[in-house]
Amino acid sequence: MAYTPELSQSGSATLRRLAWFWGEPMTKSLEMLVEKTARQLSKKNAAGKVCSKCRDNSICETCPFQFRQQRAVQ
């Protein structure tokens, strides 16, 4: 990972509780949370809005938001 965000004390405590709930380590839980958020945004058809604000085109072919957009076009 190129960038490791620092969490606030409250954010870390929330993530820890989610990790306990899911029975996973915090690192895996953070990844799960990001993936779940991406799926929810895609379901709400927000993928195009995310893509329009994106500043990193290095993973467009595998990005969950781009995938949803391509799928909708097909």
Distance bins in CASP14 RR format, pairs under 12 A and 6 or more apart:
PFRMAT RR
TARGET T0000
AUTHOR 0000-0000-0000
RMODE 2
METHOD distances of the structure
MODEL  1
1 27 0 0 0 0 1 0 0 0 0 0 0
1 30 0 0 0 0 0 1 0 0 0 0 0
1 31 0 0 0 0 1 0 0 0 0 0 0
1 34 0 0 0 0 0 1 0 0 0 0 0
2 56 0 0 0 0 0 1 0 0 0 0 0
2 58 0 0 0 0 0 1 0 0 0 0 0
2 59 0 0 0 0 0 1 0 0 0 0 0
3 56 0 0 0 0 0 1 0 0 0 0 0
4 27 0 0 0 0 1 0 0 0 0 0 0
4 30 0 0 0 0 0 1 0 0 0 0 0
5 11 0 0 0 0 0 1 0 0 0 0 0
5 12 0 0 0 0 0 1 0 0 0 0 0
5 15 0 0 0 0 0 1 0 0 0 0 0
5 27 0 0 0 0 0 1 0 0 0 0 0
5 30 0 0 0 0 1 0 0 0 0 0 0
5 34 0 0 0 0 0 1 0 0 0 0 0
6 12 0 0 0 0 1 0 0 0 0 0 0
6 15 0 0 0 0 0 1 0 0 0 0 0
7 13 0 0 0 0 1 0 0 0 0 0 0
7 14 0 0 0 0 1 0 0 0 0 0 0
7 15 1 0 0 1 0 0 0 0 0 0 0
7 16 0 0 0 0 1 0 0 0 0 0 0
7 18 0 0 0 0 0 1 0 0 0 0 0
7 26 0 0 0 0 1 0 0 0 0 0 0
7 27 0 0 0 0 0 1 0 0 0 0 0
7 29 0 0 0 0 0 1 0 0 0 0 0
7 30 0 0 0 0 1 0 0 0 0 0 0
7 33 0 0 0 0 0 1 0 0 0 0 0
8 14 0 0 0 0 1 0 0 0 0 0 0
8 15 0 0 0 0 0 1 0 0 0 0 0
9 15 0 0 0 0 0 1 0 0 0 0 0
9 16 0 0 0 0 0 1 0 0 0 0 0
10 16 0 0 0 0 0 1 0 0 0 0 0
10 17 0 0 0 0 0 1 0 0 0 0 0
11 17 0 0 0 0 1 0 0 0 0 0 0
11 18 0 0 0 0 1 0 0 0 0 0 0
11 19 0 0 0 0 0 1 0 0 0 0 0
11 26 0 0 0 0 0 1 0 0 0 0 0
11 29 0 0 0 0 0 1 0 0 0 0 0
11 30 0 0 0 0 0 1 0 0 0 0 0
11 33 0 0 0 0 0 1 0 0 0 0 0
12 18 0 0 0 0 0 1 0 0 0 0 0
12 19 0 0 0 0 0 1 0 0 0 0 0
12 26 1 0 0 1 0 0 0 0 0 0 0
12 29 0 0 0 0 0 1 0 0 0 0 0
12 30 0 0 0 0 0 1 0 0 0 0 0
13 19 0 0 0 0 0 1 0 0 0 0 0
13 20 0 0 0 0 0 1 0 0 0 0 0
13 26 0 0 0 0 0 1 0 0 0 0 0
14 20 0 0 0 0 0 1 0 0 0 0 0
14 21 0 0 0 0 0 1 0 0 0 0 0
14 26 0 0 0 0 0 1 0 0 0 0 0
14 29 0 0 0 0 0 1 0 0 0 0 0
14 30 0 0 0 0 0 1 0 0 0 0 0
14 33 0 0 0 0 1 0 0 0 0 0 0
15 21 0 0 0 0 0 1 0 0 0 0 0
15 22 0 0 0 0 0 1 0 0 0 0 0
15 24 0 0 0 0 0 1 0 0 0 0 0
15 25 0 0 0 0 0 1 0 0 0 0 0
15 26 1 0 1 0 0 0 0 0 0 0 0
15 27 0 0 0 0 1 0 0 0 0 0 0
15 28 0 0 0 0 0 1 0 0 0 0 0
15 29 1 0 0 1 0 0 0 0 0 0 0
15 30 1 0 1 0 0 0 0 0 0 0 0
15 31 0 0 0 0 0 1 0 0 0 0 0
15 32 0 0 0 0 0 1 0 0 0 0 0
15 33 1 0 0 1 0 0 0 0 0 0 0
15 34 0 0 0 0 0 1 0 0 0 0 0
16 22 0 0 0 0 0 1 0 0 0 0 0
16 23 0 0 0 0 0 1 0 0 0 0 0
16 24 0 0 0 0 0 1 0 0 0 0 0
16 25 0 0 0 0 0 1 0 0 0 0 0
16 26 1 0 0 1 0 0 0 0 0 0 0
16 27 0 0 0 0 0 1 0 0 0 0 0
16 29 0 0 0 0 1 0 0 0 0 0 0
16 30 0 0 0 0 0 1 0 0 0 0 0
17 23 0 0 0 0 0 1 0 0 0 0 0
17 24 0 0 0 0 0 1 0 0 0 0 0
17 26 0 0 0 0 0 1 0 0 0 0 0
17 29 0 0 0 0 1 0 0 0 0 0 0
17 33 0 0 0 0 0 1 0 0 0 0 0
18 24 0 0 0 0 1 0 0 0 0 0 0
18 25 0 0 0 0 0 1 0 0 0 0 0
18 26 0 0 0 0 1 0 0 0 0 0 0
18 27 0 0 0 0 0 1 0 0 0 0 0
18 28 0 0 0 0 0 1 0 0 0 0 0
18 29 1 0 1 0 0 0 0 0 0 0 0
18 30 0 0 0 0 1 0 0 0 0 0 0
18 31 0 0 0 0 0 1 0 0 0 0 0
18 32 0 0 0 0 1 0 0 0 0 0 0
18 33 1 0 0 1 0 0 0 0 0 0 0
18 34 0 0 0 0 0 1 0 0 0 0 0
18 36 0 0 0 0 0 1 0 0 0 0 0
19 25 1 0 0 1 0 0 0 0 0 0 0
19 26 1 0 1 0 0 0 0 0 0 0 0
19 27 0 0 0 0 1 0 0 0 0 0 0
19 28 1 0 0 1 0 0 0 0 0 0 0
19 29 1 1 0 0 0 0 0 0 0 0 0
19 30 0 0 0 0 1 0 0 0 0 0 0
19 31 0 0 0 0 0 1 0 0 0 0 0
19 32 0 0 0 0 1 0 0 0 0 0 0
19 33 0 0 0 0 1 0 0 0 0 0 0
20 26 0 0 0 0 1 0 0 0 0 0 0
20 29 0 0 0 0 1 0 0 0 0 0 0
21 29 0 0 0 0 1 0 0 0 0 0 0
21 32 0 0 0 0 0 1 0 0 0 0 0
21 33 0 0 0 0 0 1 0 0 0 0 0
22 28 1 0 0 1 0 0 0 0 0 0 0
22 29 1 0 1 0 0 0 0 0 0 0 0
22 30 0 0 0 0 0 1 0 0 0 0 0
22 31 0 0 0 0 0 1 0 0 0 0 0
22 32 1 0 0 1 0 0 0 0 0 0 0
22 33 0 0 0 0 1 0 0 0 0 0 0
22 35 0 0 0 0 0 1 0 0 0 0 0
22 36 0 0 0 0 0 1 0 0 0 0 0
23 29 1 0 0 1 0 0 0 0 0 0 0
23 32 0 0 0 0 0 1 0 0 0 0 0
24 30 0 0 0 0 1 0 0 0 0 0 0
24 31 0 0 0 0 1 0 0 0 0 0 0
24 32 1 0 0 1 0 0 0 0 0 0 0
24 33 0 0 0 0 0 1 0 0 0 0 0
25 31 0 0 0 0 1 0 0 0 0 0 0
25 32 0 0 0 0 0 1 0 0 0 0 0
26 32 0 0 0 0 0 1 0 0 0 0 0
26 33 0 0 0 0 0 1 0 0 0 0 0
27 33 0 0 0 0 0 1 0 0 0 0 0
27 34 0 0 0 0 0 1 0 0 0 0 0
28 34 0 0 0 0 0 1 0 0 0 0 0
28 35 0 0 0 0 0 1 0 0 0 0 0
29 35 0 0 0 0 0 1 0 0 0 0 0
29 36 0 0 0 0 0 1 0 0 0 0 0
30 36 0 0 0 0 0 1 0 0 0 0 0
30 37 0 0 0 0 0 1 0 0 0 0 0
31 37 0 0 0 0 0 1 0 0 0 0 0
31 38 0 0 0 0 0 1 0 0 0 0 0
32 38 0 0 0 0 0 1 0 0 0 0 0
32 39 0 0 0 0 0 1 0 0 0 0 0
33 39 0 0 0 0 0 1 0 0 0 0 0
33 40 0 0 0 0 0 1 0 0 0 0 0
34 40 0 0 0 0 0 1 0 0 0 0 0
34 41 0 0 0 0 0 1 0 0 0 0 0
34 64 0 0 0 0 1 0 0 0 0 0 0
34 65 0 0 0 0 0 1 0 0 0 0 0
35 41 0 0 0 0 0 1 0 0 0 0 0
35 42 0 0 0 0 0 1 0 0 0 0 0
35 63 0 0 0 0 0 1 0 0 0 0 0
35 64 1 0 0 1 0 0 0 0 0 0 0
35 65 0 0 0 0 0 1 0 0 0 0 0
36 42 0 0 0 0 0 1 0 0 0 0 0
36 43 0 0 0 0 0 1 0 0 0 0 0
36 64 0 0 0 0 0 1 0 0 0 0 0
37 43 0 0 0 0 0 1 0 0 0 0 0
37 44 0 0 0 0 0 1 0 0 0 0 0
37 46 0 0 0 0 0 1 0 0 0 0 0
37 50 0 0 0 0 0 1 0 0 0 0 0
37 64 0 0 0 0 1 0 0 0 0 0 0
37 65 0 0 0 0 0 1 0 0 0 0 0
38 44 0 0 0 0 0 1 0 0 0 0 0
38 46 0 0 0 0 1 0 0 0 0 0 0
38 47 0 0 0 0 1 0 0 0 0 0 0
38 50 0 0 0 0 1 0 0 0 0 0 0
38 51 0 0 0 0 0 1 0 0 0 0 0
38 62 0 0 0 0 0 1 0 0 0 0 0
38 63 0 0 0 0 1 0 0 0 0 0 0
38 64 1 0 1 0 0 0 0 0 0 0 0
38 65 1 0 0 1 0 0 0 0 0 0 0
38 66 0 0 0 0 0 1 0 0 0 0 0
38 67 0 0 0 0 1 0 0 0 0 0 0
38 68 0 0 0 0 1 0 0 0 0 0 0
39 46 0 0 0 0 0 1 0 0 0 0 0
39 47 0 0 0 0 0 1 0 0 0 0 0
39 64 1 0 0 1 0 0 0 0 0 0 0
39 65 0 0 0 0 0 1 0 0 0 0 0
39 67 0 0 0 0 0 1 0 0 0 0 0
39 68 0 0 0 0 1 0 0 0 0 0 0
40 46 0 0 0 0 1 0 0 0 0 0 0
40 47 0 0 0 0 0 1 0 0 0 0 0
40 50 0 0 0 0 0 1 0 0 0 0 0
40 64 0 0 0 0 0 1 0 0 0 0 0
40 65 0 0 0 0 0 1 0 0 0 0 0
40 68 0 0 0 0 0 1 0 0 0 0 0
41 47 1 0 0 1 0 0 0 0 0 0 0
41 48 0 0 0 0 1 0 0 0 0 0 0
41 49 0 0 0 0 1 0 0 0 0 0 0
41 50 1 0 0 1 0 0 0 0 0 0 0
41 51 0 0 0 0 0 1 0 0 0 0 0
41 53 0 0 0 0 0 1 0 0 0 0 0
41 63 0 0 0 0 0 1 0 0 0 0 0
41 64 0 0 0 0 1 0 0 0 0 0 0
41 65 1 0 0 1 0 0 0 0 0 0 0
41 68 0 0 0 0 1 0 0 0 0 0 0
41 69 0 0 0 0 0 1 0 0 0 0 0
42 48 0 0 0 0 1 0 0 0 0 0 0
42 49 0 0 0 0 0 1 0 0 0 0 0
42 50 0 0 0 0 1 0 0 0 0 0 0
42 51 0 0 0 0 0 1 0 0 0 0 0
42 63 0 0 0 0 0 1 0 0 0 0 0
42 64 1 0 0 1 0 0 0 0 0 0 0
42 65 1 0 0 1 0 0 0 0 0 0 0
42 66 0 0 0 0 0 1 0 0 0 0 0
42 67 0 0 0 0 1 0 0 0 0 0 0
42 68 1 0 1 0 0 0 0 0 0 0 0
42 69 0 0 0 0 1 0 0 0 0 0 0
42 70 0 0 0 0 0 1 0 0 0 0 0
42 71 0 0 0 0 1 0 0 0 0 0 0
42 72 0 0 0 0 1 0 0 0 0 0 0
43 64 0 0 0 0 0 1 0 0 0 0 0
43 65 0 0 0 0 0 1 0 0 0 0 0
43 68 0 0 0 0 1 0 0 0 0 0 0
43 72 0 0 0 0 0 1 0 0 0 0 0
44 50 0 0 0 0 0 1 0 0 0 0 0
44 65 0 0 0 0 0 1 0 0 0 0 0
44 68 0 0 0 0 0 1 0 0 0 0 0
45 51 0 0 0 0 0 1 0 0 0 0 0
45 65 0 0 0 0 0 1 0 0 0 0 0
45 68 0 0 0 0 1 0 0 0 0 0 0
45 69 0 0 0 0 1 0 0 0 0 0 0
45 71 0 0 0 0 0 1 0 0 0 0 0
45 72 0 0 0 0 1 0 0 0 0 0 0
46 52 0 0 0 0 0 1 0 0 0 0 0
46 53 0 0 0 0 0 1 0 0 0 0 0
46 64 0 0 0 0 0 1 0 0 0 0 0
46 65 0 0 0 0 1 0 0 0 0 0 0
46 68 0 0 0 0 1 0 0 0 0 0 0
46 69 0 0 0 0 0 1 0 0 0 0 0
47 53 0 0 0 0 0 1 0 0 0 0 0
47 54 0 0 0 0 0 1 0 0 0 0 0
47 60 0 0 0 0 0 1 0 0 0 0 0
47 63 0 0 0 0 1 0 0 0 0 0 0
47 64 1 0 0 1 0 0 0 0 0 0 0
47 65 1 0 1 0 0 0 0 0 0 0 0
47 66 1 0 0 1 0 0 0 0 0 0 0
47 67 0 0 0 0 1 0 0 0 0 0 0
47 68 1 0 1 0 0 0 0 0 0 0 0
47 69 1 0 1 0 0 0 0 0 0 0 0
47 70 0 0 0 0 1 0 0 0 0 0 0
47 71 0 0 0 0 1 0 0 0 0 0 0
47 72 0 0 0 0 1 0 0 0 0 0 0
47 73 0 0 0 0 0 1 0 0 0 0 0
48 54 0 0 0 0 1 0 0 0 0 0 0
48 63 0 0 0 0 0 1 0 0 0 0 0
48 64 0 0 0 0 0 1 0 0 0 0 0
48 65 1 0 0 1 0 0 0 0 0 0 0
48 66 0 0 0 0 1 0 0 0 0 0 0
48 67 0 0 0 0 0 1 0 0 0 0 0
48 68 0 0 0 0 1 0 0 0 0 0 0
48 69 1 0 1 0 0 0 0 0 0 0 0
48 70 0 0 0 0 0 1 0 0 0 0 0
48 72 0 0 0 0 1 0 0 0 0 0 0
48 73 0 0 0 0 0 1 0 0 0 0 0
49 65 0 0 0 0 1 0 0 0 0 0 0
49 68 0 0 0 0 0 1 0 0 0 0 0
49 69 0 0 0 0 0 1 0 0 0 0 0
50 56 0 0 0 0 0 1 0 0 0 0 0
50 60 0 0 0 0 0 1 0 0 0 0 0
50 63 0 0 0 0 1 0 0 0 0 0 0
50 64 0 0 0 0 1 0 0 0 0 0 0
50 65 1 0 1 0 0 0 0 0 0 0 0
50 66 0 0 0 0 1 0 0 0 0 0 0
50 67 0 0 0 0 0 1 0 0 0 0 0
50 68 0 0 0 0 1 0 0 0 0 0 0
50 69 0 0 0 0 1 0 0 0 0 0 0
51 57 0 0 0 0 1 0 0 0 0 0 0
51 59 0 0 0 0 0 1 0 0 0 0 0
51 60 0 0 0 0 1 0 0 0 0 0 0
51 63 1 0 0 1 0 0 0 0 0 0 0
51 64 0 0 0 0 0 1 0 0 0 0 0
51 65 1 0 1 0 0 0 0 0 0 0 0
51 66 1 0 0 1 0 0 0 0 0 0 0
51 67 0 0 0 0 0 1 0 0 0 0 0
51 68 0 0 0 0 1 0 0 0 0 0 0
51 69 1 0 0 1 0 0 0 0 0 0 0
51 70 0 0 0 0 0 1 0 0 0 0 0
51 72 0 0 0 0 0 1 0 0 0 0 0
52 65 0 0 0 0 1 0 0 0 0 0 0
52 66 0 0 0 0 0 1 0 0 0 0 0
52 69 0 0 0 0 0 1 0 0 0 0 0
53 65 0 0 0 0 0 1 0 0 0 0 0
54 60 0 0 0 0 1 0 0 0 0 0 0
54 63 1 0 0 1 0 0 0 0 0 0 0
54 64 0 0 0 0 0 1 0 0 0 0 0
54 65 1 0 0 1 0 0 0 0 0 0 0
54 66 0 0 0 0 1 0 0 0 0 0 0
54 69 0 0 0 0 0 1 0 0 0 0 0
56 63 0 0 0 0 1 0 0 0 0 0 0
56 65 0 0 0 0 0 1 0 0 0 0 0
56 66 0 0 0 0 0 1 0 0 0 0 0
57 63 0 0 0 0 1 0 0 0 0 0 0
57 65 0 0 0 0 0 1 0 0 0 0 0
57 66 0 0 0 0 1 0 0 0 0 0 0
58 66 0 0 0 0 0 1 0 0 0 0 0
59 65 0 0 0 0 0 1 0 0 0 0 0
59 66 0 0 0 0 1 0 0 0 0 0 0
59 67 0 0 0 0 0 1 0 0 0 0 0
60 66 1 0 1 0 0 0 0 0 0 0 0
60 67 0 0 0 0 1 0 0 0 0 0 0
60 69 0 0 0 0 1 0 0 0 0 0 0
60 70 0 0 0 0 1 0 0 0 0 0 0
61 67 0 0 0 0 1 0 0 0 0 0 0
61 69 0 0 0 0 0 1 0 0 0 0 0
61 70 0 0 0 0 1 0 0 0 0 0 0
62 70 0 0 0 0 0 1 0 0 0 0 0
63 69 0 0 0 0 1 0 0 0 0 0 0
63 70 0 0 0 0 1 0 0 0 0 0 0
64 70 0 0 0 0 0 1 0 0 0 0 0
64 71 0 0 0 0 0 1 0 0 0 0 0
65 71 0 0 0 0 0 1 0 0 0 0 0
65 72 0 0 0 0 0 1 0 0 0 0 0
66 72 0 0 0 0 0 1 0 0 0 0 0
66 73 0 0 0 0 0 1 0 0 0 0 0
67 73 0 0 0 0 0 1 0 0 0 0 0
67 74 0 0 0 0 0 1 0 0 0 0 0
68 74 0 0 0 0 0 1 0 0 0 0 0
END
